[in-house]
Structure formats: C-alpha cells, structure tokens
C-alpha cells in the first residue's frame, strides 16, 4: 500500500485527485497507475483502470486471478466492474469512499472470487484525499 | 444504431465478441468503438470504453451530457460506471444482456440524469451475438 500511496502522490503533483494503485503478483509489483482524468481529459483514466490494463499487458493474459491490487481508495463501480472482467484475485484498499464506492451499489460488481481487504493505511490514504479537497475548496 | 452495428461487425471480423458503439453529438458521430478485449489483451477494452474515451478526446471535455451513446448490447457495470463519470446525456442500446447487464446490479450505476432507451434494432444486435457464441460452441 505504501507503493500505491507513492502513485497517489504522483497524481497530487499533477493536481489530480490523489489516488494510486499497484498490482502485485508473486510478491512483485507488475503494474502501477495513478489518477490521470484531468491530464488525459478522460473520465475513465482512474488509477485502477490503468493499473489493470498495464498488469494484463505485463502478465500476458487478461485474467489476474493470481494478482492482488492495492489501491488507496475504495474503487468506484466502473473500476470494480473492470476488476470483475479481470477476475482479480484480491483487492486491498485503504480509505472508504462513502460517496461513490462500489459497495454503495453492490458487492456483486466484483467477481465472486475476489477477496476484499479494507482499511490498510486508511488514515494516510484518507488524509491525502481530504487535504486535496480542502485545498481545492479554500 | 446501424453505425454501432457496423462497429460490432468490425469486432466480429477480428473474432471478438461483436459489440459496437458510437457517440453522437449534434447529429454527428464524434466517436466509434468496438470490442477489442482479445486483440488488446485488455479486459477493459469494451466498445463503450473506447467510444467514451475517444468522445472525450474529440469533444475536448470530460463530460458528455450533450451526447448520446448508441451501443448494440446493454452495457456491463464497468461501462455503465464509466458513463456515470462522463455524465452521459442519453444511452440507447439494442439487445439486453441477461448475464452481465448493468441493470442486473442497479440502474444507479448510471448517472441519474442519463436517459435510457432500450430495444432499438434489438433483433439484429442480439442475432450478431448469439450467432457468434453458437459458432464458438460448435
């Protein structure tokens, strides 16, 4: 999760909502991503989408059932839907997203075999986001 | 929808699940997409995702609230979640997807302002898919 936080900080430097993700296979990071929706002018350019696409590329297969994604914030329905198609093995996230987290809609957006762990480095992940929006509002 | 069907046929030629999409603004097609998950080895490479990303690019903005997407099959939760972020104005789809359509999970995956129309050229859209899977199975 510390590596996902590093990705989130890369987004912050670009004045993007600071969310970062990494995908791990066999104890190695096989892909990284950070939010680039403003930079790329693309509403789908979330950290998770980029990390998933890059992981499939580096893994040489569409399915990531042996992989774990670490992401600093609870994924939205789009990203959870993408994880479904990737058959993601495990999802670990830091902060919850009470406004647009996938769990607000349904846990069933994820693949039934995906193991979910939440609250890892929650404070750090959450602070990065809340500081960003506080600064935007002021 | 006929243009979306043409996109689906492009997917079929590449031995991809034949789904196609176009985005229309001001009576003009501003983007096109067809399913490329196998070709790109990317589980997120659905027709709708590509059409949305291309539309944002061509439109010069992240928000597509003045646009209509025509897609041959009911979008999955990932694609519906992407349409939420794009604030898509209208969604028109052909065939329903009783296995993985977003409505199985919740209509709330879409943006509350997105107007939904279904069943346009339903038979043609549906036949393309069912013929594809019949052929795969035989």
Interface residues (C-beta under 8 A of the other chain):
Chain A: X37 X38 X41 X42 X43 X44 X45 X49 X52 X53 X56 X57 X60 X61 X62 X63 X76 X77 X78 X79 X80 X81 X82 X84 X85 X86 X105 X106 X108 X109
Chain B: X37 X38 X41 X42 X43 X44 X45 X49 X52 X53 X56 X57 X60 X61 X62 X63 X76 X77 X78 X79 X80 X81 X82 X84 X85 X86 X105 X106 X108 X109
